[in-house]
Amino acid sequence: MSSEPDSRHVSGESSAATNPSVSFEPQDVKAETIFKYLVMLLLTVFASMLIVWGLYRALTARDARRASYAFPLRQSAGRILPPEPRLQGAPGHQISPQDELRQTRAEAEAALSSYGWVDEKTGIARIPIDEAIKLLGERGLPSTGIGSQKKVSPDQTPMPQAKTSEENRP
């Protein structure tokens, strides 16, 4: 860099920063070339879409041929249903999901609002929820027996005996 002042600034020419080693030619970028590249890009994309579409059709046709083939021993076995419990929509599940939900809710409502035995041998029965709430309000919760145990002071608690070295031997 020289220490001499720039002659353009002194003479009052344009104050825009310029570099004498860099120039711009409007003819460098041609619209024709860009248009050609865009057309080639579109043709390439279209050709790749056609290739993928053809490949998809070929693979689905091959899959359809394979799906229809069954081994001879398997053909004689007939249709085998999946094991119970069958999921909704699986072969062998005839009830629609909506009907099954209605049936399940009706059974649950009937069990919650009726009397019946849960286990007759042990004497466990079920009662309607409304009756159970009334009984709990009148009688209160049953005691579990945990709070009724006699408290033992720490000095009365027996301490476990330490094993001697002879007891630890195998």
C-alpha positions in Angstrom: 0.0 0.0 0.0 1.2 3.4 -0.8 0.9 6.3 1.5 -0.2 8.6 -1.3 -3.9 9.8 -1.2 -6.3 8.2 -3.7 -6.7 10.6 -6.6 -10.4 9.9 -7.0 -11.1 11.2 -3.5 -9.2 14.3 -4.2 -10.8 15.1 -7.6 -14.3 14.5 -6.2 -15.1 11.3 -8.2 -17.5 8.6 -6.9 -16.9 7.8 -3.2 -17.9 4.1 -3.6 -15.2 1.6 -2.6 -13.6 0.0 -5.7 -10.9 -2.5 -6.2 -9.0 -2.2 -9.4 -8.1 -5.9 -9.5 -11.8 -7.0 -9.4 -14.2 -6.3 -12.2 -17.8 -7.3 -13.1 -18.9 -8.2 -16.5 -22.7 -8.4 -17.1 -22.0 -11.0 -19.8 -20.7 -13.6 -17.3 -24.1 -14.9 -16.3 -26.3 -16.0 -19.2 -30.0 -16.7 -18.7 -29.8 -19.4 -21.4 -27.4 -21.5 -19.4 -29.4 -21.3 -16.2 -32.6 -22.2 -18.2 -30.7 -25.2 -19.7 -29.7 -26.4 -16.3 -33.2 -26.1 -14.9 -34.6 -28.1 -17.8 -32.0 -30.8 -17.3 -32.8 -30.9 -13.6 -36.6 -31.3 -14.3 -35.9 -34.0 -16.8 -33.7 -35.9 -14.3 -36.3 -35.6 -11.6 -39.1 -36.8 -13.9 -36.9 -39.7 -15.2 -36.1 -40.8 -11.6 -39.8 -40.6 -10.7 -40.6 -42.9 -13.6 -37.9 -45.4 -12.5 -39.2 -45.5 -9.0 -42.8 -45.9 -10.1 -41.8 -48.8 -12.4 -39.8 -50.4 -9.6 -42.8 -50.0 -7.2 -45.2 -51.7 -9.6 -42.8 -54.5 -10.3 -42.2 -55.2 -6.5 -45.9 -55.1 -5.7 -46.7 -57.5 -8.5 -43.9 -59.9 -7.3 -45.3 -59.6 -3.7 -48.8 -60.5 -4.9 -47.5 -63.6 -6.7 -45.6 -64.7 -3.5 -48.5 -64.1 -1.2 -50.8 -66.3 -3.2 -48.4 -69.2 -3.1 -48.8 -71.6 -0.2 -46.9 -74.7 0.6 -48.7 -78.0 -0.2 -48.7 -79.2 3.4 -50.1 -75.9 4.6 -52.9 -76.0 2.1 -54.3 -79.2 3.5 -54.3 -77.8 7.1 -56.9 -75.2 6.4 -57.2 -71.9 8.2 -55.6 -71.9 11.6 -56.9 -69.3 14.1 -54.6 -67.4 16.4 -54.6 -68.5 20.1 -57.0 -67.0 22.6 -57.4 -64.2 23.6 -57.8 -62.9 20.1 -57.3 -59.2 19.4 -60.1 -57.2 18.0 -60.2 -57.4 14.3 -58.2 -60.7 14.2 -59.6 -63.7 12.3 -62.0 -65.6 14.6 -63.1 -62.5 16.5 -66.7 -62.0 15.4 -67.8 -59.2 17.8 -67.3 -55.7 16.7 -65.2 -53.5 19.0 -68.1 -51.1 19.8 -70.4 -54.0 20.7 -67.8 -55.6 22.8 -67.2 -52.3 24.7 -71.0 -52.0 25.3 -71.1 -55.6 26.6 -68.1 -55.1 28.9 -69.5 -51.9 30.4 -72.9 -53.5 30.9 -71.3 -56.5 32.7 -69.3 -54.1 34.9 -72.3 -52.0 35.7 -74.3 -55.1 36.6 -71.5 -56.4 38.9 -71.2 -53.0 40.6 -74.9 -52.5 41.3 -75.9 -56.0 42.5 -75.3 -58.4 45.3 -73.4 -61.6 44.7 -70.7 -63.9 46.0 -67.0 -63.3 45.2 -65.9 -66.4 47.0 -68.7 -68.3 48.8 -66.3 -70.7 50.6 -64.5 -67.9 52.4 -67.7 -65.8 52.8 -66.6 -62.9 50.6 -69.5 -61.2 48.9 -70.0 -58.1 46.9 -72.6 -55.4 47.5 -73.7 -52.4 45.4 -71.4 -49.3 45.7 -74.1 -47.1 47.1 -74.7 -49.6 49.9 -71.0 -49.8 50.6 -70.7 -46.1 50.9 -73.6 -45.9 53.4 -72.1 -48.7 55.5 -68.7 -47.0 55.6 -70.3 -43.8 56.6 -72.2 -45.5 59.5 -69.5 -47.9 60.7 -66.3 -46.3 59.6 -63.3 -48.1 58.2 -62.4 -51.5 59.7 -59.3 -51.6 61.8 -56.4 -53.5 60.3 -54.9 -54.5 63.7 -51.6 -52.8 63.0 -52.3 -49.8 65.3 -53.7 -52.0 68.1 -50.4 -53.8 68.7 -48.8 -53.3 72.1 -45.8 -50.9 71.8 -42.5 -52.2 73.1 -39.9 -49.9 74.5 -36.4 -50.1 72.9 -34.8 -51.6 76.0 -37.2 -54.5 75.9 -36.5 -55.4 72.3 -34.4 -58.5 72.0 -31.2 -58.1 70.1 -30.1 -60.7 67.6 -27.1 -62.7 68.7 -23.8 -62.4 66.7 -22.5 -65.6 65.2 -19.2 -66.9 66.4 -16.4 -67.7 64.1 -17.1 -71.4 64.5 -20.7 -71.0 63.3 -19.5 -69.2 60.2 -17.3 -72.1 59.0 -18.8 -74.3 56.2 
